[in-house]
Amino acid sequence: MARGHKAVAASSENMFWQHRKLSAEDVARDFSVTAQTFADTFIQYVAVSQGDESATVLETRRRETCALIWAMVEAMFAASALNDDERMRVVPMVRDSLVPAWRKYRAASDDFITRVRERSAAYLRHQDPLSQLKTANGFMNELIANLDADGVKLLPVKTLTALLAHRMISDLRRLNEIKSGHAIV
């Protein structure tokens, strides 16, 4: 019945350092809800219809915005403390939950989602794993370079860059907090 102090210390240490388990599905679902809300807000700034744009111009703005958002998601998971296995489980589920919501932004194109994925690679070239601010700035520069002149004139670029950087920093903090207290299974 008498346990030595080493046995008690070992059992206490295990109790404090044991991670709770959190399913990859729960992480992906929670992340996707806020990412989609952010995407909808960002699209309201970048790709709102003024009534005189062609469907093609509006779809290009929306596609570029979705590509930027997807690149942001990938960049945040890559910069997070999640290990490769956890990222490989969560990120595809995030993508699969965002795709149906993004289909509402396509006007005429059947390959909208494919093109979003292709374009996100261009944004990821600007990723700085050590600075979300630099990444946000690079992503916004890529967005501006790929929008029509009329679309760029309407953008509050500094505000959107700050909004994007804030979102990236918040996402990274949230992912790292999840990782610090949970094993993602």
matplotlib code that plots the C-alpha trace (Angstrom):
import matplotlib.pyplot as plt

x = [0.0, 2.8, 4.1, 7.4, 7.7, 9.2, 6.0, 3.8, 5.9, 5.9, 2.1, 1.6, 3.9, 1.9, -1.3, -0.1, 1.5, -1.0, -2.7, -6.4, -7.5, -9.4, -10.6, -9.3, -12.9, -13.6, -10.6, -11.4, -15.1, -14.3, -11.6, -13.8, -16.7, -14.6, -12.6, -15.8, -17.1, -13.8, -13.9, -17.4, -16.4, -13.2, -15.2, -17.6, -14.6, -12.9, -15.6, -18.8, -20.9, -21.3, -23.8, -21.7, -19.1, -19.2, -19.7, -16.2, -14.6, -16.6, -15.8, -12.1, -12.2, -14.0, -11.7, -8.6, -10.1, -10.8, -7.3, -5.9, -8.0, -7.0, -3.3, -3.8, -5.3, -2.4, 0.2, -1.3, -1.3, 2.2, 3.4, 1.6, 2.9, 0.8, 2.9, 2.8, 0.4, -2.0, -1.9, -2.4, -5.6, -7.0, -6.2, -8.1, -11.1, -11.0, -10.7, -13.6, -15.8, -14.9, -15.4, -19.2, -19.5, -17.2, -19.2, -21.7, -19.1, -18.7, -20.8, -20.2, -17.1, -17.2, -13.5, -13.7, -12.5, -9.7, -8.5, -8.7, -6.4, -4.0, -4.0, -3.4, 0.1, 0.9, 0.0, 2.0, 5.2, 4.9, 4.7, 7.2, 7.0, 8.4, 6.2, 2.4, 2.6, 5.1, 2.9, -0.2, 1.5, 2.8, -0.6, -2.3, 0.4, -0.4, -4.1, -3.7, -1.5, -4.2, -7.3, -8.7, -7.8, -11.4, -11.4, -8.1, -9.3, -12.1, -10.0, -9.0, -5.6, -4.1, -7.2, -7.5, -3.8, -4.2, -7.4, -5.6, -2.5, -4.7, -6.6, -3.4, -1.9, -5.1, -5.4, -1.8, -2.3, -5.5, -3.9, -0.9, -3.1, -5.0, -1.8, -0.4, -3.3, -4.5, -3.4, -5.2, -6.5]
y = [0.0, 2.4, 3.8, 5.5, 9.2, 8.3, 6.3, 9.2, 11.7, 9.6, 9.2, 12.9, 13.8, 11.6, 13.1, 16.7, 16.0, 13.7, 15.4, 15.1, 13.7, 15.9, 14.5, 15.9, 16.2, 18.6, 20.7, 20.9, 21.7, 24.5, 26.0, 25.8, 27.7, 30.7, 30.5, 30.5, 33.5, 35.3, 34.4, 35.8, 39.0, 39.3, 38.7, 41.4, 43.8, 42.4, 41.0, 42.7, 43.3, 47.0, 46.0, 47.0, 44.2, 41.2, 37.8, 36.9, 39.8, 39.2, 35.5, 36.3, 38.5, 35.8, 33.1, 35.1, 35.9, 32.2, 31.3, 33.8, 32.4, 28.9, 29.9, 31.5, 28.3, 26.2, 28.7, 28.8, 25.0, 24.8, 27.4, 25.8, 23.4, 20.6, 17.7, 16.4, 13.6, 15.9, 18.4, 15.6, 14.6, 18.1, 20.2, 18.0, 18.1, 21.9, 22.1, 19.6, 21.7, 25.0, 23.8, 23.5, 27.0, 28.5, 27.0, 29.8, 32.3, 30.7, 32.5, 30.5, 28.3, 24.6, 24.5, 27.3, 25.1, 23.6, 27.0, 28.2, 25.4, 26.2, 29.9, 29.3, 28.0, 31.5, 33.0, 30.5, 31.6, 34.7, 32.8, 33.7, 31.0, 33.4, 36.4, 36.4, 40.1, 39.6, 36.7, 38.8, 41.6, 39.3, 37.7, 41.1, 42.1, 38.9, 39.7, 43.2, 42.0, 39.6, 41.9, 44.2, 47.9, 48.9, 46.2, 47.4, 51.1, 50.1, 48.1, 49.4, 47.7, 48.6, 47.7, 44.3, 43.6, 44.3, 42.2, 39.3, 39.5, 39.7, 36.6, 34.7, 35.5, 34.6, 31.3, 30.4, 31.2, 29.1, 26.1, 26.2, 26.4, 23.4, 21.5, 22.4, 20.9, 18.1, 15.2, 15.4, 12.0]
z = [0.0, 0.7, -2.5, -2.8, -3.6, -7.0, -8.0, -6.9, -8.7, -11.9, -11.8, -11.1, -14.0, -16.4, -15.2, -15.9, -19.2, -20.8, -23.7, -24.2, -27.5, -30.0, -33.2, -36.5, -37.6, -34.7, -35.4, -39.1, -38.5, -36.1, -38.2, -41.4, -39.8, -39.0, -42.2, -44.3, -42.4, -43.0, -46.7, -47.0, -45.4, -47.5, -50.7, -49.8, -49.9, -53.0, -55.2, -54.4, -57.5, -58.4, -61.1, -64.1, -64.1, -66.4, -64.9, -65.9, -64.1, -61.0, -61.0, -61.4, -58.4, -56.4, -57.6, -56.6, -53.2, -52.6, -53.7, -51.3, -48.5, -49.3, -49.4, -46.0, -44.6, -45.9, -44.7, -41.2, -40.9, -42.2, -39.7, -36.8, -34.2, -35.7, -36.9, -40.5, -39.7, -37.9, -40.8, -43.4, -41.5, -40.8, -43.9, -46.5, -44.2, -44.0, -47.8, -48.3, -46.0, -47.7, -51.3, -51.3, -49.8, -52.4, -55.3, -54.7, -56.0, -59.5, -62.1, -65.2, -64.8, -64.0, -63.1, -60.5, -57.6, -59.6, -60.6, -57.0, -56.0, -58.9, -58.1, -54.4, -55.3, -56.7, -53.3, -51.4, -53.1, -50.9, -47.7, -45.0, -42.3, -39.7, -40.4, -40.9, -41.6, -44.5, -45.7, -45.6, -47.4, -50.1, -50.5, -50.9, -53.5, -55.5, -55.3, -56.5, -59.4, -60.5, -60.3, -62.9, -62.6, -61.6, -58.9, -57.5, -57.3, -54.9, -52.5, -49.0, -49.4, -46.1, -44.2, -46.0, -45.4, -41.7, -41.6, -43.3, -41.0, -37.9, -39.1, -39.8, -36.4, -34.7, -36.6, -35.8, -32.1, -32.0, -33.8, -31.5, -28.4, -29.6, -30.2, -26.8, -25.0, -27.3, -29.3, -32.6, -33.6]

ax = plt.figure().add_subplot(projection="3d")
ax.plot(x, y, z, "-o")
ax.set_aspect("equal")
plt.show()
